Amino acid sequence: MKMFEKIEITKKDFLPLLQWCLIKYKLDPASRQGIGGREDKVGGFIDRFSNQCVNWIIFNHILSSEKISVDPDMFFYNAKSAKKCADIIGIKGENDKLVPLSYFVKDEWVHEDNAPFVEVKTVRKSQYCSGLGLPQYDDNHYYVYVESEFDELYLYNFFEKSSEENLEMSDRYIKDNSENIIKSPVLSLPNNIGTLRLLGIYKGHELKKHNLEYKQGQHPRYISSIESFNLEDIPENKKTCNTLINDKRFIYEPIDNDYKEFLPIYNDGASIELVHGEQKTMTYIYINVINKCFLNEYSLEKGYYKVSFKRFMRSSKETEIINHKSVYDSTNNKSNHFPIEVSDKLIQELGEFFNENQGNTIC
């Protein structure tokens, strides 16, 4: 579907956020403090807030076939507690007719009771997992999962382009560079900022049903890779038992713990068996794929595989609900055991709310 295709972030898309970042950096010095209490310089500050542009870019992509768009939140605050609100605060129609979903009243945002409440969760392409803090959670909120990939040098797009040839130094300074210590300047600087891709939209109650809960200090293990393996290469002490996986949403639990340490594994049921010894391992498992099937985002042919796990090291002090990022990607949704994606429902609700409230629009 076109809605789930990768899209480019343009200079026009990003420039309002860049201007907002520069103003915020100057007006709100307290916000410069990043993770670990270190104060960001302006470049790190822009990086930290760069994902905010996703909120309106992705929604205006989602709504591109409708006659409505969303209004970005570009407000500045002098009280940190006052900025808590939905990620989408208003809808625009033709002739700039505006229907707010939320209103600022004295020192807080108040959301309209019958308006859809939208939270945007942006995860990097390199990430394997995504968490949602319980203070952000609500059964009836919409959670929009987006995958981002920014070019490492994306800010170069906002510099005045000077000729890169000016960076070349004269060879007359060099008598011997046979060890190639002096490098030529990089000429392939980016012409793009990055890309976004809508993974899927889910109601809160659906996330709660599929995600696992982790408190401060608890670190889930996720699937980091799957590689083909030969049966004869599996150590003898690791193939004394074969256990068929019957559950289509399987949670691997090699040891007794006070919480589920391994994130869910989705499969088509009765096609995969664990190959293991008496003592199961924590960092990997061997599996035998009996018939061609899927495992999370992987499509597996018949044969033996090694599934490797890594720990998701969390620094959050909040309790979070967490799952593999791939579970939110609707392109991997191969059965009703995956979360139910509801983008069509949200688009319909936004359109209906706008149409019902046009009489109260602000022009």
N, C-alpha and C positions, 0 to 999 in steps of 0.2 A: 504493500500500500504506500502511496506517495507520502502519507503522513509520517511514516516511520523511516523515510529515507534520510541519509546524511545531508546536512545543509551547511553552507559556508557562513561564517560570521564575517560581515563586511565592516569596512571602516565606518560607514554610516551607522551601522548597528552599534558599534562599540564606542564611538566618539562621545555620545552623551554620558556614558558611564565613566569614561576617562576624565571628562570635565568635572563630573560629580565627585570622583575620587580626589582630584586636586583641591577642590573647594573643601571637601570634608577633612582632608589632611590638615588644612590650615585652620578651619573652624573648630575642629574637635580633636585636640592633641591626645586626649585620653584614649581615643580609638586606635591610636598608633600601636598600642601594646598588643603584640601577637601571642602565639603559643609560647608558653614557658616564661612569660613576663618580659620578653625582650621587645624593645621598641623598634618597630619597622621604620626603615627609611622609605622614601616615597615610592621607589620601585617595588619593594616588597609589599608595601601597603596596597598598591594597585593590583598586584598579583593576588593578594588575599581577598580582595573584593571583586575580582574579575568575573567570577561566576554569577554575580547578580544580574548581568546583562542577559543571562539565559532565560530569566523569568519572562521577559516580554518578547525576546526573539523567538523562543520555542512556541509561545502561544500565538503569536502572529503567523507563524508557520502552520500551526494546527488549525487556525481559523481562516486560512487563506482562501478557502472556497465559500466562506460565509460573508455576510455584510457587516461584520463586527470585528473589532480588534481589542487589545487590552492596553491600558494606560500604565506606563512604568511608574514605579514609586521612586521619586527623586527628592523626597523630603529630607531636611536636615533637622536634627534634634539636639537639644541641650540636656535632655534627661534620657538616659539609656533605657529605662523601664518603659518609656512612652512609645517606643518604636515597635512594640510587639503587635504584629498584625498579619493578616494573610499575605501571601506573596503576590496575589492578584487583587488589587483594590478597586478596579473600575473597568467598565466596558465602554468602548467608543463605537458609535455608529456613523452613518453617513452625515456629512455636514458638521462633523465634530460634535455630534450629540453625545453627551456623557451620562452614563448611569453608574453611580458609585455602588460598590458592593460593601464598602466600609466607610464610616465617618469618624473623624477625629473629634472627640468631645473632651474639652478641658485638658486632660493629661493622659488620655488613652484612646485607642481605637475600638470602636464598637461595630461589630459586623451585623449586617442585616440578617434577621432570623431566617428568612426564606431564600437567602442568596447562597450559592455554592461557595464553600470555603476551600481555597486551593493552596497547597504547599508544593513548592518545586524542590526536588532533591537532585542535585547535580553530582554525578560521579565521574571521575577521570577514566579514560579508556584503559589506563594501566591498572585500575583498581579491580579487585576480585570480589569485594564485599561492599555492602552499604548498610548503614545503621540509621535508626530513627530514635531520637531521644523521647522517652515517655512524656516529658512535659509538652512535646509537640503533637502528641498522639491524640486522636479523637476518632471514634468509630465512623462518624459521618463525613469527615474531611476527605477531600480528594488529594492523593499524593501522586505527583507527576515526576517520573524518573527519567532523567536525561543524561546521556553520556557525552562528555566534552573531551576535546583534544585540541589544546592550544599549542601553536608553534612556540618553541622556546624563546624565539626572538620576535614575538608578535609586536612588541612596542616599536620595533624598527619602522613599521608601517606608518607611524605618526611623525617620524623625523622628516625634515626637508631632505629630499634625495640629492646628495652631492655625489660627484663622480667618484666611484671607488678607486679610480686610477690615482687619485691624490694620496692614497695610502701606500702606494708603492714607493719604497726608498731606492735611491740610486745604488747600482751595483758597484760603484767606485768605492764604497765604504767596505766592501768585502773582498778579502784576498783568498780566503779558503772557507767554503761552507760544505766541505765534502761529507761531514757528519750530519748535515741537514738540520742544524740547530736553529738557524734563522728561517722562519716560515713565511711564506707569502700570505697576504691577507685573504680571508675568505671572501669570495666574490658572489657566492650563491646565497644572498640574503633573501628573506621571505617576502613574498608578495601577498601573503594571506595571513589572517589572524588565527583562525582555527576552524573547527567544525563542531556541530552538534548533531545528536541523533536522539529522537524520542524513543525511549525503551518501552514505556507503557504507563498507563494511568490506572490507579487502584484506589478503592475505598479503604478507609482505615481498618474496618472490621476484617477485611480480606487479608491485609498485611498481618494483623494480630494472629490470624488463624495459621499463617504459613511461617512467620518469622519465629525465632527463638529469642528468649530474653536473657540479657547479660548485665550483671551489676558491675560496679566499679571493681577493677582488679581481675575480672573474669575475661579470658581471651579465647574466642572460638577458633576452631581449626577449619580451614576451608580447602577445597580442592585447588591445587596450584598447577597441576599438569597431569596428563594421562598419556602414557607411552606404551607402544606395543612391546610384548615380551614373549619369549619362548618358554614353554613349560619346562624344558630341561635346564633353563637358566635360573629357575626358582630354586632357592636352597631347599634341601630335603626336609629340614625341620620346619619349613614354612608351608608345606603342602600335605600335612597329615590329615587335614579336615577340609571338607567342601560344604559350605552352607548356602543354600538357595535363598536369594532375596525375594521374598513374596510381596513386600510392601512397595507400592508405587511411589511412595514418599518415605524413603528409608533413612534412618538416623543410625550411623555407626557408633557403637558404644563399647570400646574395648575394655574399659575399666569402670568401676563404680565411682561416681562423682556426685557432688551435690547439684550439678547442673549439666545440661547436655553440651558437651564440649565440641562436638562435631556438627557442622551445619548440615541441613537436610540434603539428601541425594535423591533426585527425581529420576525415575526410569519407567519402562513400560511393564515391569512386573514379570517374574518367572523366566527371565532370559539371562539373568546374571547370577553367578554364585561366587561367594568369597572363597579364596584358596588361602588357607591359614594354618598355623600350628596351634598348639594348645594355648599359648599365650599370644594374643593379638597385638599387633604393632600400633604405634601412635603416629608415626610420620609417613606411613605408606600402607597400602594393602595391595594384594594381587587379586585380580578377578578373572573369571572365565566367562566370556560372553558366549552363551550357548547358541543363540540366534541373533542376527543383526538387530540392533536396538539403539536407543538413545540413553545417555546418562548426563543429566543436566544439559549443557549446550553441545555436548559431544555426540556425534553419530559414530557408533562402533560396529565394525564388522565382526564376524565370528572369530574367536581367538582369545589369547591371554594378554592382559594388560596390567601395568603397574600404575596405581593411582596414588599420587603424592599429595601430602597435606602440609600446609604451613599455618602458623598461628597468626591471627589478626591481632596485632598488638594495639590495644586501645589505651588512649590517654584520658578519655572522657570520664568525668566524675558522675555523670548521669547514668541511670539504668537505660539501656537501649534494647530495641528489638532489631535483630540482624538476620540477614540471609545472604546467599551468594547473589552478586549483581545479576548474573545470568538468568536468575529466576524472574526478575522484573522485565527482562527483554522479551517482548511479546513474540519475536521471531523464533524463540525457543519453545513457545507454548505448544507442546505436542499432545497434551491430554487434559482432561478436566481436573487432574491432580495439581496443576499449576494454578497460581492466583488468577482470578477472573479479571480481565482487562476491560475498562469501562470508558474509554475515550469518547465513544459515540454518545454515551449518556451525559458526560460532562458538557460536551459541545451543545447538546440539546438543551440542557438546563441553563447554560449561559445565554443562549439565544432566547429562550422563553423568558428569563428574568429581564433581559434587555427590552423585549417587546412589551412586557407587562408594565414596565416602569418608565416608558418613554415620556409619559405625561409629566414626569417629575425631572426630566433631563435638564442639565445645565449646558447652555450653548456658549 
